[in-house]
Every structure is written in C-alpha cells, then in structure tokens.
Amino acid sequence: MKSLIANEITGISKGANGTYSNIACLNPFAAQNWYETTKIDMKAALELEKRIKLFMRRFILPLITKEKYSNPACDRFMAIIGGWADVGPFMRWPYRSIPMELAYKIRPNVEKLIPEFF
C-alpha cells in the first residue's frame, strides 16, 4: 500500500512542497483541489485524506495484492471509476485489464466515500 500513497498530503503539514498521489487518476481536478485545501484548511484536507486511504485500502489494494493486477491497470481503472477521461479498460500485453463492469459496480460506493472526486 505504501507505493500507492507514498507522497501523502500529510507531508505538506510537515514542510513538504507540493504533492502527488495516484488518486489523481481518479480525478486530477479533485486531486488539485485537495492540494489547494491544504493551504487553507489542513483539518479538512486531512479528513479527506483519511477517506482516500480507505478507498485505496478497500477498492484498489486488493486488486494489486490479491488479484495481482499491475499498478498501471489500477490507474486506468481509477480513471474509469472517476469518469473524467475515456481511457477504456484495456491494457497491452503483458498486463491484464481490470473488467470495466467492476468499475461500474463499485462506483456508487466510491461516490459515497469520496464525493469530492465526482
């Protein structure tokens, strides 16, 4: 899981300059807004971070650890869930593609958990 959220936003509260996270694949505009929130309301940014971590643990980490999908496949999957880009689910060999149907199945749960990204 560490590689998925290696550059946590909490680093900003410790003096880091800027942030990047795989969460940008879900919605890059929301990820930027999250970063901007750290400048004006760290408490709100940290609360959102907790829900983002829960999203990653609940919906993305099992795809990597149990289902053995690649990180790039999960990035593409998050873009499909977020619906901001028409990237399609298909990965080139040797990577396996995560079925698009799974994105549609979990999207309502993700929308409830982190509505800021929709």
C-alpha positions as CSV (number, residue, x, y, z in Angstrom):
1,M,0.0,0.0,0.0
2,K,2.9,2.3,0.7
3,S,3.7,2.7,-3.0
4,L,0.0,3.7,-3.7
5,I,0.1,6.6,-1.2
6,A,3.8,7.2,-0.8
7,N,3.5,11.0,-1.0
8,E,0.7,11.6,1.4
9,I,-0.7,15.1,1.7
10,T,0.2,15.0,5.4
11,G,3.7,15.6,4.3
12,I,2.7,19.1,3.5
13,S,1.9,19.7,7.1
14,K,5.5,18.6,7.8
15,G,7.1,21.0,5.4
16,A,6.9,19.2,2.1
17,N,6.4,21.3,-1.0
18,G,3.7,20.0,-3.3
19,T,2.1,16.6,-3.6
20,Y,1.3,13.8,-6.0
21,S,-0.7,10.7,-5.5
22,N,-2.2,8.0,-7.6
23,I,-5.5,9.5,-6.6
24,A,-5.1,12.0,-9.4
25,C,-6.0,9.1,-11.7
26,L,-9.5,9.1,-10.1
27,N,-9.9,12.8,-10.8
28,P,-6.9,15.1,-11.4
29,F,-9.1,18.2,-10.8
30,A,-10.3,17.0,-7.4
31,A,-6.7,16.0,-6.5
32,Q,-5.6,19.5,-7.3
33,N,-8.4,20.9,-5.2
34,W,-7.4,18.6,-2.3
35,Y,-3.9,20.1,-2.5
36,E,-5.3,23.6,-2.6
37,T,-7.3,22.8,0.5
38,T,-4.1,22.0,2.4
39,K,-3.2,25.7,2.1
40,I,-6.4,27.0,3.6
41,D,-7.9,24.2,5.7
42,M,-5.5,21.4,6.8
43,K,-8.1,19.8,9.0
44,A,-10.5,19.3,6.1
45,A,-7.6,18.1,3.9
46,L,-6.6,15.5,6.4
47,E,-10.2,14.4,6.8
48,L,-10.4,13.8,3.1
49,E,-7.1,12.0,3.2
50,K,-8.5,9.5,5.6
51,R,-11.3,8.7,3.3
52,I,-9.0,8.5,0.3
53,K,-6.8,6.0,2.2
54,L,-9.9,4.0,3.0
55,F,-10.8,4.0,-0.7
56,M,-7.4,2.8,-1.6
57,R,-7.4,0.0,1.0
58,R,-10.9,-1.1,0.3
59,F,-11.1,-1.0,-3.5
60,I,-7.6,-0.7,-5.0
61,L,-5.2,-2.5,-2.8
62,P,-7.0,-5.9,-3.1
63,L,-6.7,-5.6,-6.9
64,I,-3.0,-5.4,-6.6
65,T,-2.3,-7.8,-3.7
66,K,-5.0,-10.4,-4.2
67,E,-5.9,-10.2,-7.9
68,K,-2.3,-9.4,-9.0
69,Y,-3.3,-6.5,-11.3
70,S,-0.5,-4.1,-12.1
71,N,-0.3,-0.5,-10.8
72,P,-0.9,0.9,-14.4
73,A,-4.0,-1.2,-14.7
74,C,-5.3,0.2,-11.4
75,D,-4.5,3.7,-12.5
76,R,-6.6,3.1,-15.6
77,F,-9.3,1.5,-13.5
78,M,-9.4,4.6,-11.3
79,A,-9.8,6.9,-14.3
80,I,-12.8,4.7,-15.4
81,I,-14.3,5.0,-12.0
82,G,-13.9,8.7,-11.9
83,G,-15.3,9.1,-15.4
84,W,-13.2,12.1,-16.3
85,A,-11.4,10.5,-19.3
86,D,-12.5,7.9,-21.8
87,V,-9.4,5.7,-21.4
88,G,-11.1,2.3,-21.6
89,P,-10.1,-0.6,-19.6
90,F,-7.7,-2.4,-21.9
91,M,-4.1,-2.8,-21.1
92,R,-1.4,-4.0,-23.6
93,W,0.3,-7.3,-23.0
94,P,1.8,-8.4,-20.6
95,Y,-0.7,-6.5,-18.4
96,R,-4.1,-7.8,-17.5
97,S,-7.1,-5.5,-17.8
98,I,-9.5,-4.9,-14.9
99,P,-13.0,-5.5,-16.1
100,M,-15.0,-2.4,-16.8
101,E,-18.0,-3.9,-15.1
102,L,-16.2,-3.8,-11.8
103,A,-15.7,-0.1,-12.1
104,Y,-19.4,0.4,-12.6
105,K,-20.2,-1.9,-9.7
106,I,-18.0,-0.1,-7.1
107,R,-18.5,3.5,-8.4
108,P,-21.6,4.2,-6.2
109,N,-19.6,3.1,-3.1
110,V,-16.7,5.3,-4.1
111,E,-19.0,8.3,-4.8
112,K,-20.4,7.9,-1.2
113,L,-17.0,7.6,0.3
114,I,-15.2,10.5,-1.5
115,P,-17.9,12.6,-3.2
116,E,-15.3,15.4,-3.7
117,F,-13.9,13.3,-6.6
118,F,-17.2,13.2,-8.6
